[in-house]
Amino acid sequence: MYLPWVRIALCLLCPPVVYGGKVLVFPLDGSHWVNMNVIIEELHSRGHQVSVVRWSDSWYIKETSPFYSSITLDSESGYNEDFLSTFVAQLLKIQREGKSVWTRFKLEMEQVEKVLELHEKTRKMLELLFENKELIQSLRDANYDLVLADPALPGGVILAHYLRLPLVFNVRWTSQGEGHLSIAPSPLSYVPMTGTELSDKMSFLQRLLNVIIFGFTEFQIARYVIPNYAGLIDKYLGPEMDFKSLFQAADLWLMRVDFVFEFPRPTMPNVIYMGGFQCKPAKPLPEHLEEFVESSGEHGVIIMSLGTLIGELPHDLANEIAAAFARLSQKVIWRYKGNKPATLGNNTLIVDWMPQNDLLGHPKVALFVAHGGTNGVQEAIYHGVPIVGLPLIFDQRDNLLRIEVRGAGKVIDIFSMTEETFFQGIQEVLKDPSYRKNMQRLSRLHRDQPMKPLDTALFWMEFVMRHKGAAHLRTESYRMPWYSYHSVDVIIFLGGAVLIIICTLAALIRCLCCVCLRRKSQCDLKKCK
């Protein structure tokens, strides 16, 4: 009868031992680091040891942190604030020239040039890293359980294969584009390419455009990206490895979307969806913001942010936006770092930084004016706040299109926008209750899961640690040559077999016909005699 109490006493005196793993993180700086850091903090809270690879010019990734130890490489990534600010400013300048085929071509070429520059610096950084025998040996001696990498640049991918460690991706983008394109079948008939601004319901001409964009993207990868790493891969990983297979061989893909946001498409067993994993319930606002929000009365508050990379806009655009805000009954909180717009109204508060997640979760926030970055869109879905989208660069138009298609927001072209069109767009979303209703429906769908997205991500990472990988979830298609993957050899064989059968039958029929004709001729000759 005393046995249960003995067990309880033993549990209290000897708590279960938790064996933490060792994780090597190879991140990407900027906004990508923001969500990578969420995973790192959660890994630390669960007793895992985390080491983060950073560069001497790291922007967001700090050298000292209570959550990880850093490994600073004596080289520059090139992916820093100056590079990104200049790049974004040039992209905005090109887009303001107007919509045309020439403008789109210039935009694509500018992006190709800058991406190629990043890839060249990544390759040089990897060469220096692999030649640093002391550092490489210390990484081997650390006995890491896995590498957690952002595959938008392939540094972490190549390093994981070099160290022969299980590889987990924190992914939305790879060096070849949207993550699914590298791991799962993507039928172009209903899977739109990024940049096309198409949905999963396409007409013939739209499908034609989708195929052309796919071909152009594949050409860019084959022409500019893969050759940059070919020599490096041959030298350090062996000639049997190729660039694309390095990504496909990853054990786990933690995908930063879910199908509340993404269009339905084929997927794979080792793709784990954790869209909105960085979202959390709102915390109380700082006192000055709470006072400003509460002062809005029954009209509510609008918040505006254009993300990490875009702190300011051209003066004329900023003035158009400020003038439209000044006409509203709502109060406005605008994250903006440029010069104060001349048309700024008394109802608008400009801030250098704002607690975006906490504001979106405040009951008085009626609308989110956003650029369409993945993090901001996911937070808006989580809190059920409709969006007026001002897409600027990269994937932002496609992200906002997904919200607009679901009736949870409206997209406005910022490069042709005027004060009036911006004002009318805001009024439409505020006054039509369907926008908020649809976004709140998306919020309910997103939250209705058996586990929180972050818990799901951590479970699967620990799964990989426990089992030294997840090869049983990984398709072996990446080991197949393209002609085997697409069954070209089988089609040729079957086509050849059918052709041989048809030719054989045709020859037999011809022989039979000849025999019959010969016999008929002989019979006719006999009759004539």
C-alpha positions as CSV (number, residue, x, y, z in Angstrom):
1,M,0.0,0.0,0.0
2,Y,3.0,2.3,0.4
3,L,4.4,1.6,-3.0
4,P,2.8,4.6,-4.8
5,W,4.2,7.0,-2.2
6,V,7.7,5.4,-2.6
7,R,7.6,6.0,-6.3
8,I,6.6,9.6,-5.9
9,A,9.4,10.2,-3.4
10,L,11.9,8.7,-5.7
11,C,10.7,10.9,-8.6
12,L,11.0,14.0,-6.4
13,L,14.5,13.0,-5.2
14,C,15.8,11.7,-8.6
15,P,14.1,13.7,-11.4
16,P,14.3,12.2,-14.8
17,V,17.5,13.1,-16.7
18,V,17.1,15.2,-19.8
19,Y,19.8,14.6,-22.5
20,G,20.1,17.8,-24.5
21,G,21.4,17.7,-28.1
22,K,24.0,19.8,-29.8
23,V,22.8,21.9,-32.7
24,L,24.9,23.8,-35.2
25,V,22.9,26.6,-36.8
26,F,23.9,28.2,-40.1
27,P,21.5,31.1,-40.5
28,L,20.8,33.9,-43.0
29,D,20.9,37.4,-41.6
30,G,18.2,40.1,-41.7
31,S,14.6,39.2,-41.4
32,H,15.4,35.5,-41.9
33,W,17.3,35.6,-38.6
34,V,14.3,36.9,-36.7
35,N,12.4,33.6,-37.1
36,M,15.5,31.5,-36.8
37,N,16.1,33.1,-33.5
38,V,12.7,32.0,-32.3
39,I,13.7,28.3,-32.9
40,I,17.1,28.9,-31.2
41,E,15.5,30.3,-28.1
42,E,13.1,27.3,-27.9
43,L,15.9,24.8,-28.4
44,H,17.8,26.5,-25.5
45,S,14.8,26.4,-23.3
46,R,14.6,22.6,-23.8
47,G,18.1,22.1,-22.7
48,H,19.9,21.8,-26.1
49,Q,23.3,23.4,-26.8
50,V,23.2,25.7,-29.8
51,S,26.2,27.1,-31.8
52,V,25.5,29.7,-34.4
53,V,27.8,30.4,-37.4
54,R,28.1,34.1,-38.1
55,W,30.2,36.5,-40.1
56,S,32.4,39.4,-39.2
57,D,29.9,41.8,-40.9
58,S,26.8,40.2,-39.3
59,W,23.9,42.6,-39.0
60,Y,21.2,41.0,-36.8
61,I,23.2,38.0,-35.5
62,K,25.0,39.2,-32.3
63,E,28.2,37.6,-31.2
64,T,27.1,37.2,-27.6
65,S,23.7,35.8,-26.5
66,P,22.4,33.9,-23.5
67,F,20.8,31.4,-25.9
68,Y,23.7,30.3,-28.1
69,S,27.5,30.4,-28.5
70,S,28.7,32.0,-31.7
71,I,31.3,30.9,-34.2
72,T,32.4,34.0,-36.0
73,L,34.0,33.4,-39.4
74,D,36.8,35.8,-40.5
75,S,35.1,36.7,-43.7
76,E,32.2,38.9,-44.9
77,S,28.9,37.5,-46.1
78,G,28.0,40.6,-48.1
79,Y,24.5,40.1,-46.8
80,N,24.4,43.2,-44.5
81,E,22.4,46.3,-44.0
82,D,24.3,48.4,-46.5
83,F,24.0,45.8,-49.3
84,L,20.3,45.2,-48.7
85,S,19.4,48.9,-48.4
86,T,21.2,49.7,-51.7
87,F,19.7,46.7,-53.4
88,V,16.1,47.5,-52.2
89,A,16.5,51.1,-53.2
90,Q,17.6,50.1,-56.7
91,L,14.7,47.7,-57.1
92,L,12.2,50.4,-56.0
93,K,13.7,52.8,-58.5
94,I,13.4,50.4,-61.4
95,Q,9.8,49.6,-60.6
96,R,8.8,53.3,-60.5
97,E,9.7,53.5,-64.2
98,G,6.3,52.0,-65.0
99,K,5.0,48.6,-65.9
100,S,6.5,47.3,-69.1
101,V,8.4,44.2,-70.4
102,W,11.6,46.3,-70.3
103,T,11.1,47.2,-66.7
104,R,10.4,43.6,-65.7
105,F,13.6,42.5,-67.6
106,K,15.7,45.2,-65.9
107,L,14.2,44.1,-62.5
108,E,15.1,40.5,-63.2
109,M,18.6,41.3,-64.3
110,E,19.2,43.5,-61.2
111,Q,18.1,40.7,-59.0
112,V,20.2,38.1,-60.9
113,E,23.3,40.4,-60.6
114,K,22.9,40.9,-56.8
115,V,22.1,37.2,-56.1
116,L,25.1,36.1,-58.1
117,E,27.3,38.5,-56.0
118,L,26.0,36.9,-52.8
119,H,26.7,33.4,-54.2
120,E,30.2,34.3,-55.1
121,K,30.8,35.6,-51.6
122,T,29.3,32.5,-50.1
123,R,31.5,30.3,-52.2
124,K,34.7,32.2,-51.1
125,M,33.6,32.0,-47.5
126,L,33.2,28.2,-47.7
127,E,36.6,27.9,-49.3
128,L,38.2,29.8,-46.5
129,L,36.2,27.7,-43.9
130,F,37.2,24.4,-45.4
131,E,40.9,25.4,-45.6
132,N,40.8,26.4,-41.9
133,K,41.7,22.9,-40.7
134,E,41.7,24.0,-37.0
135,L,38.2,25.3,-37.2
136,I,36.9,22.3,-39.2
137,Q,38.5,20.0,-36.7
138,S,36.8,21.8,-33.8
139,L,33.4,21.5,-35.5
140,R,34.1,17.7,-35.9
141,D,35.2,17.4,-32.3
142,A,32.0,19.1,-31.1
143,N,30.0,16.0,-32.1
144,Y,26.9,18.0,-33.2
145,D,23.6,16.0,-33.5
146,L,22.4,18.0,-36.5
147,V,22.8,21.1,-38.6
148,L,19.9,23.6,-38.7
149,A,20.3,25.7,-41.9
150,D,18.4,28.4,-43.9
151,P,18.9,27.1,-47.5
152,A,18.2,30.5,-49.1
153,L,22.0,30.4,-49.5
154,P,23.7,27.0,-49.6
155,G,26.5,27.6,-47.0
156,G,24.9,25.5,-44.3
157,V,23.8,22.8,-46.8
158,I,27.3,22.2,-48.1
159,L,28.9,22.4,-44.6
160,A,26.4,19.8,-43.2
161,H,27.3,17.4,-46.0
162,Y,31.0,18.0,-45.5
163,L,30.7,17.2,-41.8
164,R,28.3,14.3,-42.6
165,L,25.7,15.5,-40.1
166,P,21.9,15.2,-40.3
167,L,20.4,18.3,-42.0
168,V,17.3,20.2,-41.1
169,F,16.0,23.2,-43.0
170,N,14.2,26.2,-41.6
171,V,12.9,27.0,-45.1
172,R,10.6,29.1,-47.3
173,W,13.2,29.7,-50.0
174,T,16.2,27.7,-51.3
175,S,18.9,28.8,-53.8
176,Q,16.6,27.4,-56.5
177,G,13.4,29.3,-55.5
178,E,10.4,28.4,-53.4
179,G,11.2,25.4,-51.2
180,H,8.7,22.9,-52.6
181,L,10.3,23.2,-56.1
182,S,13.4,21.4,-54.7
183,I,11.7,18.6,-52.8
184,A,8.1,17.9,-54.1
185,P,6.5,17.4,-57.5
186,S,5.1,20.8,-58.6
187,P,2.7,20.4,-61.6
188,L,2.7,23.8,-63.4
189,S,-0.9,23.4,-64.3
190,Y,-2.0,24.4,-60.8
191,V,1.2,25.3,-58.9
192,P,2.0,29.0,-59.7
193,M,5.6,30.1,-59.9
194,T,6.7,32.9,-57.6
195,G,6.6,36.2,-59.4
196,T,3.7,35.3,-61.7
197,E,1.1,36.7,-59.3
198,L,-1.2,33.7,-60.3
199,S,-3.4,31.6,-58.2
200,D,-4.0,27.8,-58.5
201,K,-6.8,28.4,-60.9
202,M,-5.2,29.3,-64.2
203,S,-6.4,29.8,-67.8
204,F,-4.5,28.5,-70.8
205,L,-2.6,31.7,-71.2
206,Q,-1.8,31.9,-67.5
207,R,-0.5,28.3,-67.6
208,L,1.6,29.2,-70.6
209,L,3.1,32.1,-68.7
210,N,3.7,29.8,-65.7
211,V,5.7,27.4,-67.9
212,I,7.7,30.2,-69.5
213,I,8.6,31.6,-66.0
214,F,9.6,28.1,-64.8
215,G,11.9,27.7,-67.8
216,F,13.5,31.1,-67.3
217,T,14.0,30.3,-63.6
218,E,15.6,27.0,-64.4
219,F,17.9,28.7,-66.9
220,Q,19.0,31.3,-64.3
221,I,19.8,28.5,-61.8
222,A,21.7,26.5,-64.4
223,R,23.6,29.5,-65.8
224,Y,24.4,31.6,-62.7
225,V,24.0,29.5,-59.5
226,I,25.1,25.9,-60.0
227,P,28.4,26.6,-61.9
228,N,29.5,28.9,-59.1
229,Y,29.7,25.9,-56.7
230,A,30.6,23.1,-59.1
231,G,34.3,23.2,-58.4
232,L,33.8,23.6,-54.6
233,I,31.5,20.6,-54.5
234,D,33.8,18.4,-56.6
235,K,36.8,19.3,-54.4
236,Y,35.3,18.9,-51.0
237,L,32.3,16.6,-51.4
238,G,33.3,14.5,-54.4
239,P,32.4,14.3,-58.1
240,E,29.4,12.1,-57.4
241,M,27.5,14.9,-55.6
242,D,25.6,17.6,-57.5
243,F,24.2,20.9,-56.3
244,K,20.5,20.2,-56.3
245,S,20.9,16.7,-54.7
246,L,22.5,18.4,-51.7
247,F,19.2,20.1,-50.9
248,Q,17.0,17.0,-51.7
249,A,19.1,14.9,-49.3
250,A,18.1,17.0,-46.3
251,D,16.5,14.9,-43.6
252,L,13.7,17.4,-42.6
253,W,12.2,20.5,-44.2
254,L,10.5,22.8,-41.6
255,M,8.4,24.8,-44.0
256,R,7.4,28.3,-42.8
257,V,3.9,28.2,-44.4
258,D,0.8,26.2,-44.0
259,F,-2.2,25.4,-46.2
260,V,-4.3,28.1,-44.7
261,F,-2.0,30.5,-46.5
262,E,-0.4,28.3,-49.3
263,F,-2.3,27.0,-52.3
264,P,-2.8,23.2,-52.1
265,R,0.0,21.3,-53.8
266,P,1.9,17.9,-53.6
267,T,4.2,17.5,-50.6
268,M,6.5,14.9,-49.1
269,P,6.7,13.0,-45.7
270,N,9.8,14.9,-44.5
271,V,8.1,18.3,-45.1
272,I,6.8,19.6,-41.8
273,Y,4.6,22.7,-41.9
274,M,5.1,25.3,-39.2
275,G,3.5,28.4,-40.6
276,G,3.0,31.1,-38.0
277,F,5.4,29.4,-35.5
278,Q,6.7,32.8,-34.5
279,C,3.2,34.0,-33.6
280,K,2.1,34.2,-30.0
281,P,-0.6,35.8,-27.8
282,A,-0.3,39.6,-27.5
283,K,1.5,41.0,-24.5
284,P,0.5,44.4,-22.9
285,L,1.7,47.4,-24.9
286,P,4.2,49.9,-23.6
287,E,2.4,52.7,-21.7
288,H,2.7,55.4,-24.4
289,L,1.4,53.1,-27.1
290,E,-1.5,51.9,-24.9
291,E,-2.6,55.5,-24.2
292,F,-2.4,56.3,-28.0
293,V,-4.4,53.2,-28.9
294,E,-7.1,53.7,-26.2
295,S,-7.5,57.4,-27.3
296,S,-8.8,56.1,-30.7
297,G,-12.2,55.5,-29.2
298,E,-14.8,53.6,-31.2
299,H,-12.9,54.2,-34.5
300,G,-9.9,52.0,-33.7
301,V,-6.4,52.0,-34.9
302,I,-4.5,51.2,-38.1
303,I,-0.9,50.0,-38.0
304,M,1.5,50.2,-40.9
305,S,4.9,48.6,-41.3
306,L,7.0,47.8,-44.4
307,G,9.2,45.3,-42.7
308,T,12.9,45.0,-41.8
309,L,14.4,46.0,-45.1
310,I,12.3,49.0,-46.0
311,G,12.5,51.7,-43.4
312,E,11.7,54.7,-45.7
313,L,10.1,55.5,-49.0
314,P,10.6,58.1,-51.7
315,H,9.2,61.5,-50.4
316,D,6.3,61.7,-52.8
317,L,5.0,58.3,-51.9
318,A,5.4,59.0,-48.2
319,N,3.5,62.2,-48.6
320,E,0.6,60.4,-50.5
321,I,0.3,57.8,-47.7
322,A,0.5,60.4,-44.9
323,A,-2.2,62.6,-46.6
324,A,-4.5,59.6,-46.9
325,F,-4.0,58.7,-43.2
326,A,-4.7,62.3,-42.2
327,R,-8.3,62.0,-43.7
328,L,-9.2,58.9,-41.6
329,S,-11.2,58.9,-38.4
330,Q,-8.9,56.1,-37.1
331,K,-5.6,56.7,-35.3
332,V,-2.5,55.4,-37.1
333,I,0.8,54.0,-35.9
334,W,3.3,54.0,-38.7
335,R,6.8,52.4,-38.5
336,Y,8.9,54.8,-40.6
337,K,12.5,55.9,-40.4
338,G,12.6,58.5,-43.2
339,N,12.1,62.3,-43.0
340,K,8.8,63.3,-41.5
341,P,6.2,63.6,-44.4
342,A,5.0,67.2,-45.0
343,T,1.3,65.9,-45.1
344,L,1.4,64.1,-41.8
345,G,-1.8,64.4,-39.8
346,N,-2.4,64.8,-36.0
347,N,-3.9,61.3,-35.9
348,T,-0.7,59.6,-37.1
349,L,2.1,58.5,-34.8
350,I,5.5,57.7,-36.4
351,V,7.8,55.3,-34.6
352,D,11.2,53.7,-35.3
353,W,10.1,50.4,-34.0
354,M,6.8,48.9,-32.8
355,P,5.8,45.6,-31.1
356,Q,4.0,44.4,-34.2
357,N,2.7,41.1,-32.8
358,D,1.3,42.8,-29.7
359,L,-0.4,45.6,-31.6
360,L,-2.0,43.1,-34.0
361,G,-3.4,41.2,-31.0
362,H,-4.9,44.4,-29.5
363,P,-8.7,44.5,-29.9
364,K,-8.7,48.1,-31.1
365,V,-6.5,47.4,-34.1
366,A,-8.8,47.4,-37.2
367,L,-6.4,47.1,-40.1
368,F,-2.8,46.3,-41.0
369,V,-1.1,48.1,-43.9
370,A,1.7,45.8,-44.8
371,H,4.3,45.1,-47.5
372,G,3.5,41.4,-47.6
373,G,6.5,39.8,-45.9
374,T,5.8,36.2,-44.7
375,N,6.2,37.0,-41.0
376,G,3.8,39.9,-41.0
377,V,1.2,38.1,-43.1
378,Q,1.3,35.1,-40.7
379,E,1.0,37.3,-37.7
380,A,-2.0,39.1,-39.3
381,I,-3.6,35.7,-39.9
382,Y,-2.9,34.5,-36.4
383,H,-4.6,37.6,-34.9
384,G,-7.4,37.9,-37.5
385,V,-6.6,41.4,-38.7
386,P,-7.4,42.2,-42.4
387,I,-4.6,43.6,-44.6
388,V,-4.2,46.4,-47.1
389,G,-1.1,45.3,-49.0
390,L,1.5,47.5,-50.6
391,P,3.9,45.0,-52.1
392,L,7.3,46.3,-53.1
393,I,9.8,43.5,-53.9
394,F,10.6,39.8,-53.9
395,D,7.7,37.5,-53.0
396,Q,5.5,40.1,-51.4
397,R,3.0,40.4,-54.3
398,D,2.5,36.6,-54.3
399,N,2.0,36.5,-50.5
400,L,-0.6,39.3,-50.6
401,L,-2.3,37.7,-53.6
402,R,-3.0,34.6,-51.4
403,I,-4.6,36.9,-48.9
404,E,-6.6,38.7,-51.5
405,V,-7.8,35.5,-53.2
406,R,-9.2,34.4,-49.8
407,G,-11.1,37.7,-49.4
408,A,-9.0,38.7,-46.3
409,G,-7.3,41.8,-47.8
410,K,-6.8,44.1,-50.7
411,V,-3.7,44.7,-52.7
412,I,-2.8,48.2,-54.0
413,D,0.0,48.9,-56.5
414,I,2.1,51.4,-54.6
415,F,3.9,52.5,-57.8
416,S,0.8,53.9,-59.4
417,M,-1.0,54.7,-56.1
418,T,-2.3,58.2,-55.3
419,E,-3.7,59.6,-52.1
420,E,-7.2,58.9,-53.3
421,T,-6.7,55.3,-54.3
422,F,-4.9,54.5,-51.1
423,F,-7.7,56.2,-49.0
424,Q,-10.4,54.4,-50.9
425,G,-8.7,51.1,-50.5
426,I,-8.4,51.5,-46.8
427,Q,-12.1,52.6,-46.6
428,E,-13.2,49.6,-48.5
429,V,-11.5,47.1,-46.2
430,L,-12.6,49.0,-43.1
431,K,-16.3,49.3,-44.1
432,D,-16.8,45.9,-45.8
433,P,-17.2,43.4,-42.9
434,S,-16.4,40.4,-45.2
435,Y,-12.7,41.2,-45.1
436,R,-12.5,40.9,-41.3
437,K,-14.8,37.9,-41.3
438,N,-12.7,36.1,-43.8
439,M,-9.4,36.9,-42.0
440,Q,-10.9,35.7,-38.7
441,R,-12.0,32.5,-40.5
442,L,-8.4,32.0,-41.6
443,S,-7.3,32.6,-38.0
444,R,-9.6,29.9,-36.7
445,L,-8.4,27.4,-39.3
446,H,-4.7,28.3,-38.5
447,R,-5.2,27.9,-34.7
448,D,-7.2,24.6,-35.0
449,Q,-4.2,22.2,-34.8
450,P,-3.4,19.4,-32.4
451,M,0.0,21.0,-31.6
452,K,1.3,24.5,-31.8
453,P,3.5,25.0,-35.0
454,L,6.7,25.7,-32.9
455,D,6.1,22.6,-30.7
456,T,5.7,20.5,-33.9
457,A,8.9,21.9,-35.3
458,L,10.8,21.1,-32.1
459,F,9.4,17.6,-31.9
460,W,10.6,16.7,-35.3
461,M,14.1,18.3,-34.7
462,E,14.4,16.2,-31.6
463,F,13.2,13.2,-33.6
464,V,16.1,13.7,-36.0
465,M,18.5,13.9,-33.0
466,R,17.2,10.8,-31.4
467,H,17.3,8.7,-34.6
468,K,20.4,10.2,-36.1
469,G,18.5,11.4,-39.1
470,A,15.2,10.7,-40.9
471,A,16.2,8.8,-44.0
472,H,13.0,6.7,-43.9
473,L,11.0,9.9,-44.7
474,R,13.3,11.0,-47.5
475,T,12.5,10.0,-51.1
476,E,15.4,8.5,-53.0
477,S,14.5,10.4,-56.2
478,Y,17.4,12.7,-55.7
479,R,19.8,9.8,-56.5
480,M,18.1,9.2,-59.8
481,P,19.2,10.9,-63.1
482,W,16.6,13.2,-64.6
483,Y,15.7,10.7,-67.4
484,S,14.9,8.0,-64.8
485,Y,13.0,10.4,-62.5
486,H,10.7,11.4,-65.4
487,S,10.6,7.8,-66.7
488,V,12.0,8.9,-70.1
489,D,14.0,5.7,-70.4
490,V,10.9,3.6,-69.6
491,I,8.8,5.6,-72.1
492,I,11.5,5.1,-74.8
493,F,11.7,1.4,-74.0
494,L,7.9,0.9,-74.1
495,G,7.6,3.1,-77.2
496,G,10.4,1.1,-78.9
497,A,8.6,-2.2,-77.9
498,V,5.3,-1.0,-79.3
499,L,7.0,0.2,-82.4
500,I,8.8,-3.2,-82.9
501,I,5.4,-5.0,-82.4
502,I,3.7,-2.8,-84.9
503,C,6.5,-3.2,-87.4
504,T,6.5,-6.9,-86.9
505,L,2.7,-7.1,-87.4
506,A,3.0,-4.9,-90.4
507,A,5.7,-7.1,-91.9
508,L,3.6,-10.3,-91.2
509,I,0.5,-8.7,-92.8
510,R,2.6,-7.7,-95.8
511,C,4.0,-11.2,-96.1
512,L,0.5,-12.7,-95.8
513,C,-0.8,-10.3,-98.4
514,C,2.1,-11.2,-100.7
515,V,1.4,-14.9,-100.3
516,C,-2.3,-14.4,-101.0
517,L,-1.6,-12.3,-104.1
518,R,0.9,-14.9,-105.4
519,R,-1.6,-17.7,-104.9
520,K,-4.3,-15.7,-106.6
521,S,-2.0,-14.9,-109.5
522,Q,-1.2,-18.7,-109.8
523,C,-4.9,-19.5,-109.7
524,D,-5.7,-16.9,-112.4
525,L,-3.0,-18.4,-114.6
526,K,-4.4,-21.9,-114.3
527,K,-7.8,-20.7,-115.2
528,C,-6.5,-18.9,-118.3
529,K,-4.8,-22.2,-119.4
